[in-house]
Amino acid sequence: MSAVLDKVRAGGLKPAGGLRLPHYLLLTAALLVLLSLVRVIDGANDVTSSGTVSAALRLAVPIFLAGLGGLWAERAGVINIGLEGMMILGTWTGAWAGYQWGPWIGVLAGVIGGALGGLLHAVATVSFGVDQIVSGVAINILGLGLTQFLAGLIFNTGEAKALGGGPRQSPPVEAIQTLTLPVLSGGKIGDWQSPDWLGALEKHHWFLVSDIAGILRGLTSQMSLLTLVAILLVPVSVFVLWRTAFGLRIRSCGEDPYAAESLGVKVYRMKYIAVVISGALSGLAGAFLVTVAAPLYQDGQTGGRGFIGLAAMIFGNWRPVGLAAGSLLFGYTDAMNVRGGGEAVHALLLFVAIILVAVGVRQFLRARRLSTLPDLAIENSGGVERRAVRGAYIGVVLSLVAAAALVVWFLLSDTVPGELVSFTPHLTTLLVLALASQRLRMPAADGVRYRRGEAR
């Protein structure tokens, strides 16, 4: 039994796929150079502008927070597709408290509202053994219906209505303060107007230098304090889940709850804690929407971000750093839709085409490596290696054909139709999950119904 927990402990420290920090840094640098090259070729300066980066970060945070909530629950073995409903609860409670007592009280109320949704999910799934998918769907429906009812009951009467509330929206909520680094990104301190060194570099549109300046300025200009809190949650979650005994107990419940039970772990308690934290993080995502992204609660405000957060969590292989990268990807494509429009997305056609060529080359090298295995090893694999070789060659063909189609599209057009631009974030979700599916490893007991004392 202890071997299971040793595996959990060891597996949590090794990055998926064998990659280390230097590999990630090199990959990031290569993508940045490629993005800068595409910008110069197409002249779409919004691709790496500070405004686009700032918008991408703002759009990525609620996705990340919802996905982080899903990660906590699933690391404890409980599937939580009720993230969307918990986010909705967070938006309403955050706006209700925020317009009366200030944005930070609104954030706290949003966290509590989401946590109550998580507690309901924990009671249904952990205590009563309700199917986790059914419970999550029920919470999504409940969150939507309950907030619509409460909005009409509270925001459409009395003082709230006089302040601008209505049956589908709350009165305005004060926005949370923002931070700007002086000298580097401008800003004003008292009567002193700070220089904007990064902004000056960005305006030159030089290859790579202006792109780096634009990205850094987007990260250091007008950043909300709540965005900074969300960024700090990445190392905090990594430390708690992978460097503490408490995190080990949480993850052991998601890998083998019966082995954890035999070693004295209180599995029910750990699952309850993880699912309530999951709901609280989703509620924080909802509070972010009403205190940073928009100054009030509106019906339908979450826009499916809870489900996109689940996709980002899967893309990140149930790890906070990977989840943050996936959230930034989805936020960036959404920012392209909001700011750059068809011209910016047109530049990304060439970017994606080059990425697909790289994927094709990698698949080809993998196929060649597998095809050089000794015949005995192939026979012992029961045909698995042969199927892997065929799959790799099929992947090569599909990647190159898709890349060629995108290059032709790029050369024969100057922009991308608006209908496709608005669909870009959802298309990105599908493509990322398809490309990432081969390297994923979910917790072994994720979604498995656990009853104390039962035999496996």
ROSEGU-442299 format. One record per residue (C-alpha): x, y, z; residue number from 1. Coordinates in Angstrom, 2 decimals, decimal comma. Layout:
[site [X Y Z] NUM] ...
This chain:
[site [0,00 0,00 0,00] 1] [site [2,76 2,43 0,90] 2] [site [4,26 1,82 -2,55] 3] [site [1,21 3,55 -4,03] 4] [site [1,82 6,68 -1,99] 5] [site [5,53 6,55 -2,84] 6] [site [4,52 6,53 -6,49] 7] [site [2,20 9,47 -5,92] 8] [site [4,99 11,38 -4,19] 9] [site [7,57 10,62 -6,86] 10] [site [5,21 11,13 -9,79] 11] [site [4,23 14,53 -8,53] 12] [site [7,79 15,82 -8,75] 13] [site [8,56 14,80 -12,31] 14] [site [7,20 16,95 -15,11] 15] [site [5,03 15,22 -17,68] 16] [site [6,80 14,09 -20,80] 17] [site [10,25 14,34 -19,21] 18] [site [10,60 18,08 -19,94] 19] [site [12,55 20,31 -17,59] 20] [site [12,58 24,07 -17,06] 21] [site [15,36 24,73 -19,64] 22] [site [13,29 22,90 -22,28] 23] [site [10,24 25,03 -21,50] 24] [site [12,33 28,22 -21,67] 25] [site [13,82 27,22 -25,04] 26] [site [10,38 26,35 -26,39] 27] [site [8,99 29,69 -25,20] 28] [site [11,89 31,57 -26,81] 29] [site [11,40 29,72 -30,11] 30] [site [7,68 30,48 -30,16] 31] [site [8,37 34,15 -29,42] 32] [site [10,86 34,40 -32,30] 33] [site [8,38 32,69 -34,62] 34] [site [5,56 35,00 -33,53] 35] [site [7,76 38,05 -34,12] 36] [site [8,71 36,76 -37,58] 37] [site [5,06 36,26 -38,49] 38] [site [4,23 39,77 -37,26] 39] [site [6,94 41,32 -39,42] 40] [site [5,91 39,34 -42,52] 41] [site [2,20 40,16 -42,23] 42] [site [2,50 43,59 -40,62] 43] [site [-0,09 42,69 -37,96] 44] [site [1,38 44,63 -35,05] 45] [site [-1,48 43,71 -32,73] 46] [site [-0,14 40,15 -32,54] 47] [site [2,34 41,11 -29,79] 48] [site [1,15 44,59 -28,80] 49] [site [0,93 45,50 -25,12] 50] [site [-2,82 46,00 -25,47] 51] [site [-3,28 42,47 -26,80] 52] [site [-1,08 40,97 -24,07] 53] [site [-2,93 42,90 -21,37] 54] [site [-6,29 41,78 -22,78] 55] [site [-5,06 38,18 -23,06] 56] [site [-4,00 38,16 -19,40] 57] [site [-7,31 39,65 -18,31] 58] [site [-9,26 37,10 -20,35] 59] [site [-7,07 34,19 -19,21] 60] [site [-7,38 34,75 -15,45] 61] [site [-11,02 33,60 -15,01] 62] [site [-10,31 30,57 -17,20] 63] [site [-7,24 29,77 -15,12] 64] [site [-9,04 30,16 -11,79] 65] [site [-11,90 27,92 -12,90] 66] [site [-9,43 25,34 -14,23] 67] [site [-7,44 25,49 -10,99] 68] [site [-10,66 24,72 -9,14] 69] [site [-11,18 21,69 -11,35] 70] [site [-7,57 20,62 -10,76] 71] [site [-7,97 20,63 -6,97] 72] [site [-11,14 18,55 -7,15] 73] [site [-9,82 16,03 -9,67] 74] [site [-6,53 15,60 -7,85] 75] [site [-8,71 14,35 -4,98] 76] [site [-10,59 12,02 -7,34] 77] [site [-13,79 14,07 -7,83] 78] [site [-14,76 15,24 -11,31] 79] [site [-16,18 18,75 -11,15] 80] [site [-17,97 19,86 -14,29] 81] [site [-20,06 22,18 -12,14] 82] [site [-17,34 24,84 -12,39] 83] [site [-19,53 26,97 -14,64] 84] [site [-22,38 26,98 -12,12] 85] [site [-20,00 27,82 -9,26] 86] [site [-18,57 30,68 -11,33] 87] [site [-22,09 31,99 -11,89] 88] [site [-22,72 31,89 -8,14] 89] [site [-19,47 33,81 -7,66] 90] [site [-20,48 36,52 -10,14] 91] [site [-23,83 37,13 -8,45] 92] [site [-22,64 37,07 -4,84] 93] [site [-19,58 39,14 -5,77] 94] [site [-21,70 41,81 -7,43] 95] [site [-24,32 41,77 -4,66] 96] [site [-21,72 42,44 -1,97] 97] [site [-19,42 44,51 -4,18] 98] [site [-21,81 47,33 -5,05] 99] [site [-22,73 47,74 -1,38] 100] [site [-19,44 47,32 0,50] 101] [site [-16,67 47,60 -2,06] 102] [site [-14,86 45,32 -4,52] 103] [site [-12,73 43,37 -2,03] 104] [site [-15,79 42,44 0,04] 105] [site [-17,32 41,43 -3,28] 106] [site [-14,33 39,16 -3,98] 107] [site [-14,73 37,54 -0,56] 108] [site [-18,47 37,07 -1,14] 109] [site [-17,78 35,56 -4,56] 110] [site [-15,36 33,05 -3,01] 111] [site [-17,97 32,11 -0,40] 112] [site [-20,70 31,76 -3,06] 113] [site [-18,53 29,42 -5,13] 114] [site [-17,48 27,47 -2,03] 115] [site [-21,15 26,85 -1,19] 116] [site [-21,59 25,37 -4,66] 117] [site [-18,53 23,19 -4,06] 118] [site [-19,90 22,08 -0,71] 119] [site [-23,17 21,05 -2,35] 120] [site [-21,22 19,05 -4,95] 121] [site [-19,16 17,38 -2,18] 122] [site [-22,25 16,43 -0,18] 123] [site [-23,88 14,89 -3,27] 124] [site [-20,85 13,01 -4,59] 125] [site [-18,70 12,20 -1,56] 126] [site [-21,36 11,56 1,10] 127] [site [-24,26 10,25 -0,98] 128] [site [-22,35 8,75 -3,91] 129] [site [-24,31 10,61 -6,60] 130] [site [-22,81 10,31 -10,07] 131] [site [-20,28 13,13 -10,32] 132] [site [-21,26 14,15 -13,86] 133] [site [-24,95 14,31 -12,94] 134] [site [-24,18 16,38 -9,83] 135] [site [-22,02 18,81 -11,84] 136] [site [-24,70 19,29 -14,48] 137] [site [-27,29 19,87 -11,74] 138] [site [-25,11 22,56 -10,14] 139] [site [-24,69 24,31 -13,50] 140] [site [-28,46 24,39 -13,94] 141] [site [-29,04 25,40 -10,33] 142] [site [-26,45 28,20 -10,45] 143] [site [-27,95 29,69 -13,61] 144] [site [-31,56 29,47 -12,45] 145] [site [-30,90 30,65 -8,90] 146] [site [-28,92 33,74 -9,92] 147] [site [-31,51 34,72 -12,53] 148] [site [-34,22 34,48 -9,88] 149] [site [-32,21 36,42 -7,29] 150] [site [-31,22 39,11 -9,81] 151] [site [-34,86 39,80 -10,60] 152] [site [-35,78 39,71 -6,92] 153] [site [-33,01 41,93 -5,53] 154] [site [-31,41 43,98 -8,31] 155] [site [-34,73 45,08 -9,84] 156] [site [-36,19 46,65 -6,70] 157] [site [-35,53 49,46 -4,24] 158] [site [-32,09 51,03 -3,91] 159] [site [-30,43 48,53 -6,25] 160] [site [-32,77 49,52 -9,10] 161] [site [-32,22 53,20 -8,38] 162] [site [-28,45 52,64 -8,70] 163] [site [-28,81 51,05 -12,13] 164] [site [-29,77 47,46 -11,37] 165] [site [-32,31 45,48 -13,33] 166] [site [-33,79 42,00 -13,79] 167] [site [-30,64 40,81 -15,57] 168] [site [-27,89 42,98 -14,13] 169] [site [-26,60 44,47 -10,89] 170] [site [-25,74 48,08 -10,06] 171] [site [-22,17 49,06 -11,03] 172] [site [-19,35 47,66 -8,90] 173] [site [-16,19 49,64 -8,17] 174] [site [-13,19 48,19 -9,99] 175] [site [-10,19 46,83 -8,08] 176] [site [-7,06 48,98 -8,14] 177] [site [-4,41 48,47 -10,82] 178] [site [-0,61 48,60 -10,77] 179] [site [1,77 50,08 -13,34] 180] [site [5,56 49,93 -13,06] 181] [site [6,89 53,49 -13,31] 182] [site [9,66 54,31 -15,80] 183] [site [9,25 50,96 -17,60] 184] [site [5,55 51,23 -18,43] 185] [site [4,62 54,84 -17,76] 186] [site [1,88 55,82 -15,37] 187] [site [1,50 58,79 -13,07] 188] [site [2,67 59,26 -9,48] 189] [site [1,06 62,35 -8,07] 190] [site [1,82 65,16 -10,53] 191] [site [4,84 63,35 -11,97] 192] [site [4,34 61,70 -15,36] 193] [site [6,63 58,69 -15,51] 194] [site [8,63 57,82 -18,65] 195] [site [7,46 54,81 -20,69] 196] [site [10,61 53,08 -21,92] 197] [site [8,91 49,85 -22,97] 198] [site [6,18 51,78 -24,80] 199] [site [8,83 53,73 -26,75] 200] [site [10,54 50,50 -27,82] 201] [site [7,22 48,91 -28,79] 202] [site [6,30 51,77 -31,13] 203] [site [9,36 51,15 -33,32] 204] [site [8,03 47,69 -34,34] 205] [site [11,54 46,26 -34,48] 206] [site [11,95 42,52 -34,93] 207] [site [11,86 40,69 -31,59] 208] [site [12,95 43,74 -29,52] 209] [site [9,60 45,51 -29,91] 210] [site [7,76 42,24 -29,39] 211] [site [9,51 41,61 -26,08] 212] [site [8,87 45,22 -25,05] 213] [site [5,18 44,92 -25,96] 214] [site [4,77 41,69 -23,98] 215] [site [6,58 43,09 -20,92] 216] [site [4,57 46,32 -21,07] 217] [site [1,33 44,33 -21,29] 218] [site [2,35 42,46 -18,13] 219] [site [3,45 45,54 -16,18] 220] [site [0,89 48,17 -17,15] 221] [site [-2,55 48,55 -15,55] 222] [site [-2,43 45,10 -13,94] 223] [site [-5,23 44,50 -11,47] 224] [site [-4,25 43,46 -7,96] 225] [site [-6,60 40,50 -8,30] 226] [site [-4,70 39,42 -11,41] 227] [site [-1,51 39,46 -9,33] 228] [site [-3,25 37,28 -6,72] 229] [site [-4,24 34,81 -9,46] 230] [site [-0,64 34,64 -10,74] 231] [site [0,64 33,94 -7,21] 232] [site [-1,80 31,03 -6,94] 233] [site [0,35 29,08 -9,46] 234] [site [3,41 28,64 -7,18] 235] [site [1,17 28,38 -4,12] 236] [site [-0,78 25,48 -5,63] 237] [site [2,40 23,76 -6,80] 238] [site [3,91 24,05 -3,33] 239] [site [0,81 22,93 -1,43] 240] [site [-0,09 20,00 -3,68] 241] [site [3,43 18,72 -4,41] 242] [site [5,57 19,82 -1,47] 243] [site [3,41 19,32 1,63] 244] [site [1,99 16,32 3,48] 245] [site [-1,48 17,83 3,07] 246] [site [-1,06 17,92 -0,72] 247] [site [0,22 14,35 -0,73] 248] [site [-2,91 13,21 1,11] 249] [site [-5,12 15,08 -1,39] 250] [site [-3,37 13,48 -4,37] 251] [site [-3,35 10,03 -2,80] 252] [site [-7,15 10,20 -2,66] 253] [site [-7,17 10,77 -6,40] 254] [site [-4,73 7,96 -7,15] 255] [site [-5,85 5,17 -4,78] 256] [site [-8,25 6,17 -1,98] 257] [site [-8,36 2,64 -0,53] 258] [site [-4,58 2,55 -0,13] 259] [site [-4,73 6,03 1,39] 260] [site [-7,46 4,86 3,79] 261] [site [-5,33 1,91 4,90] 262] [site [-2,53 4,32 5,81] 263] [site [-4,75 6,50 7,96] 264] [site [-5,71 9,22 5,48] 265] [site [-9,24 10,52 6,15] 266] [site [-10,38 10,24 2,56] 267] [site [-13,83 11,78 2,99] 268] [site [-12,36 14,81 4,76] 269] [site [-9,69 15,31 2,07] 270] [site [-12,24 15,06 -0,73] 271] [site [-14,53 17,54 1,02] 272] [site [-11,70 20,03 1,49] 273] [site [-10,54 19,71 -2,12] 274] [site [-14,02 20,13 -3,61] 275] [site [-14,84 23,13 -1,42] 276] [site [-11,52 24,73 -2,44] 277] [site [-12,47 23,93 -6,03] 278] [site [-15,74 25,81 -5,62] 279] [site [-14,02 28,73 -3,87] 280] [site [-11,57 29,14 -6,74] 281] [site [-14,41 29,02 -9,26] 282] [site [-16,24 31,64 -7,21] 283] [site [-13,06 33,76 -7,27] 284] [site [-13,13 33,46 -11,06] 285] [site [-16,70 34,75 -11,04] 286] [site [-15,78 37,62 -8,70] 287] [site [-12,93 38,53 -11,08] 288] [site [-15,47 38,97 -13,87] 289] [site [-17,51 41,53 -11,90] 290] [site [-14,63 43,44 -10,27] 291] [site [-11,99 43,46 -13,03] 292] [site [-13,30 42,31 -16,41] 293] [site [-16,61 44,23 -16,16] 294] [site [-17,99 46,64 -13,54] 295] [site [-21,23 44,75 -12,83] 296] [site [-23,03 41,40 -12,86] 297] [site [-24,87 40,48 -16,07] 298] [site [-26,89 37,42 -16,98] 299] [site [-24,74 35,02 -19,05] 300] [site [-21,55 36,78 -18,03] 301] [site [-19,43 33,64 -17,60] 302] [site [-19,85 32,70 -21,26] 303] [site [-18,79 29,06 -20,82] 304] [site [-15,46 29,93 -19,21] 305] [site [-15,92 27,17 -16,66] 306] [site [-15,96 24,57 -19,44] 307] [site [-12,97 26,19 -21,15] 308] [site [-11,22 26,06 -17,77] 309] [site [-11,78 22,31 -17,73] 310] [site [-10,23 22,09 -21,20] 311] [site [-7,23 24,15 -20,03] 312] [site [-6,84 21,85 -17,02] 313] [site [-6,77 18,78 -19,27] 314] [site [-4,35 20,49 -21,66] 315] [site [-2,11 21,22 -18,67] 316] [site [-2,14 17,53 -17,68] 317] [site [-3,72 18,28 -14,29] 318] [site [-0,79 20,51 -13,28] 319] [site [-0,92 24,22 -12,33] 320] [site [1,89 25,40 -14,64] 321] [site [0,48 23,57 -17,65] 322] [site [-2,98 24,87 -16,77] 323] [site [-1,62 28,44 -16,69] 324] [site [-0,07 27,96 -20,13] 325] [site [-3,31 26,56 -21,54] 326] [site [-5,32 29,42 -20,03] 327] [site [-2,97 31,98 -21,59] 328] [site [-3,38 30,26 -24,95] 329] [site [-7,16 30,46 -24,78] 330] [site [-7,03 34,02 -23,44] 331] [site [-4,68 35,05 -26,25] 332] [site [-6,91 33,71 -29,00] 333] [site [-9,87 35,45 -27,38] 334] [site [-7,85 38,69 -27,23] 335] [site [-7,11 38,32 -30,93] 336] [site [-10,83 38,21 -31,49] 337] [site [-11,47 41,27 -29,30] 338] [site [-8,61 43,53 -30,41] 339] [site [-6,95 42,35 -33,58] 340] [site [-9,92 41,10 -35,57] 341] [site [-9,47 39,37 -38,90] 342] [site [-6,07 40,93 -39,67] 343] [site [-4,38 39,60 -36,54] 344] [site [-5,96 36,16 -36,88] 345] [site [-4,79 36,15 -40,51] 346] [site [-1,19 36,45 -39,31] 347] [site [-1,75 33,49 -37,01] 348] [site [-2,58 31,31 -40,04] 349] [site [1,10 31,35 -40,98] 350] [site [2,12 30,83 -37,35] 351] [site [-0,06 27,73 -37,01] 352] [site [1,13 26,43 -40,40] 353] [site [4,77 26,53 -39,25] 354] [site [3,81 24,83 -35,97] 355] [site [2,07 22,07 -37,93] 356] [site [5,17 21,55 -40,07] 357] [site [7,24 21,18 -36,87] 358] [site [4,68 18,69 -35,53] 359] [site [4,88 16,75 -38,80] 360] [site [8,68 16,60 -38,65] 361] [site [8,53 15,39 -35,05] 362] [site [6,01 12,68 -35,95] 363] [site [8,20 11,61 -38,89] 364] [site [11,28 11,27 -36,69] 365] [site [9,22 9,30 -34,16] 366] [site [7,98 6,96 -36,89] 367] [site [11,53 6,42 -38,16] 368] [site [12,74 5,65 -34,63] 369] [site [9,93 3,15 -34,02] 370] [site [10,45 1,48 -37,40] 371] [site [14,12 0,76 -36,54] 372] [site [13,19 -1,36 -33,50] 373] [site [14,24 -5,02 -33,74] 374] [site [11,58 -7,35 -35,14] 375] [site [11,52 -9,30 -31,87] 376] [site [10,62 -6,17 -29,90] 377] [site [7,82 -5,38 -32,35] 378] [site [6,46 -8,94 -32,08] 379] [site [6,60 -8,81 -28,28] 380] [site [4,59 -5,61 -28,25] 381] [site [1,62 -7,43 -29,75] 382] [site [1,41 -5,13 -32,76] 383] [site [1,32 -1,97 -30,64] 384] [site [4,53 -0,64 -32,19] 385] [site [3,28 -1,26 -35,74] 386] [site [0,10 0,64 -34,99] 387] [site [2,18 3,44 -33,46] 388] [site [4,31 3,67 -36,63] 389] [site [1,21 3,80 -38,84] 390] [site [-0,35 6,42 -36,56] 391] [site [2,81 8,53 -36,66] 392] [site [2,95 8,46 -40,47] 393] [site [-0,74 9,35 -40,67] 394] [site [-0,03 12,25 -38,31] 395] [site [2,79 13,41 -40,62] 396] [site [0,49 13,44 -43,65] 397] [site [-2,36 15,20 -41,86] 398] [site [-0,05 17,85 -40,35] 399] [site [1,60 18,66 -43,67] 400] [site [-1,70 18,76 -45,57] 401] [site [-3,22 21,10 -42,98] 402] [site [-0,09 23,29 -43,03] 403] [site [-0,20 23,52 -46,84] 404] [site [-3,88 24,49 -46,73] 405] [site [-3,20 27,24 -44,19] 406] [site [-0,29 28,61 -46,24] 407] [site [-2,48 28,76 -49,36] 408] [site [-5,21 30,49 -47,34] 409] [site [-2,66 32,96 -45,98] 410] [site [-1,30 33,79 -49,44] 411] [site [-4,68 34,16 -51,13] 412] [site [-6,34 36,38 -48,50] 413] [site [-5,72 39,54 -46,51] 414] [site [-8,06 38,90 -43,61] 415] [site [-10,16 36,20 -41,95] 416] [site [-13,99 36,33 -42,00] 417] [site [-15,52 37,73 -38,83] 418] [site [-17,56 34,57 -38,22] 419] [site [-14,38 32,48 -38,01] 420] [site [-12,64 35,10 -35,87] 421] [site [-15,37 34,86 -33,22] 422] [site [-15,10 31,05 -33,32] 423] [site [-11,30 31,09 -32,89] 424] [site [-11,21 30,50 -29,07] 425] [site [-13,52 27,47 -29,35] 426] [site [-11,60 26,08 -32,34] 427] [site [-8,39 26,50 -30,35] 428] [site [-9,93 24,49 -27,51] 429] [site [-10,68 21,57 -29,83] 430] [site [-7,28 21,63 -31,55] 431] [site [-5,31 21,86 -28,31] 432] [site [-7,15 18,95 -26,73] 433] [site [-6,67 16,86 -29,89] 434] [site [-2,92 17,55 -30,01] 435] [site [-2,42 17,09 -26,26] 436] [site [-4,41 13,88 -25,87] 437] [site [-1,44 11,52 -26,37] 438] [site [0,54 12,79 -23,35] 439] [site [-2,24 13,10 -20,79] 440] [site [-2,41 11,17 -17,54] 441] [site [-5,37 11,88 -15,31] 442] [site [-5,40 10,78 -11,64] 443] [site [-6,00 7,02 -11,56] 444] [site [-9,11 7,18 -9,35] 445] [site [-10,56 10,35 -10,88] 446] [site [-14,34 9,98 -11,01] 447] [site [-14,33 6,65 -9,16] 448] [site [-17,07 6,32 -6,51] 449] [site [-15,45 5,71 -3,12] 450] [site [-17,21 4,15 -0,13] 451] [site [-15,29 3,72 3,11] 452] [site [-14,46 0,13 3,97] 453] [site [-15,59 -1,34 0,65] 454] [site [-13,41 -3,81 -1,22] 455] [site [-12,06 -2,60 -4,51] 456] 
